[in-house]
Amino acid sequence: MRPFVSTNLAISADGKISTVDRHPSGWTSSADHERLQAFRRGADALLVGRGTWEADRMTMTVRDQDRQPLRCVVSHGGNFDPSHPMFATPGGKIHLLVTGNVDAAIPSGAHLHHGSVASFLETLARDHGVQRLHCEGGGSLIRALAELDAIDEFHLTWAGHSLFGGKSAPTPTGIPGAFLPASLAFELTGFEPAAGECFLSYRRKRA
């Protein structure tokens, strides 16, 4: 048992994703940001890795909507900054997952979970009624979902106006050269060119 999982990322012309120290969020168009809000509106829960959450100072909310999705952050080490703006921003209930064998402080108002990404997906579906979960990165978390074959939809903004470069710069599934255990087949379901960008959508092909 797990939710239907969708993901979205923006990549530069050479297939790289933004990084904390070089390319923070906000480098794509306003149309891309509106697309993100649309994905959030259709989700029961949002999921993000701690590095991306901290770098982009994400509050994980939906504009102009009363119903707010659960806000879920994944960390191996459990180092959640209690001064992060999400903890002071009204929105969906906050669930923090620690995948490492460490004790973690619980910021006020948050629910703490220990375990794997796979078990956390089951918990969200079984105990919190999450039918649709949307993951907003980063690459390491999306790779973990891909290794579980738990990605049902993959949304990508190809930003041809930017070239990040870098031999070891991260891609949508982590660091180049580290292949997935097996290839995953997806079919293209959406192709929307825009000024300097192209919005792509894929759905997992399952037998």
Summary of the structure (lengths in Angstrom):
residues: 207
radius of gyration: 16.4
end to end distance: 17.9
largest distance: 47.2
contacts: 624
relative contact order: 0.24
helix: 21%
strand: 29%
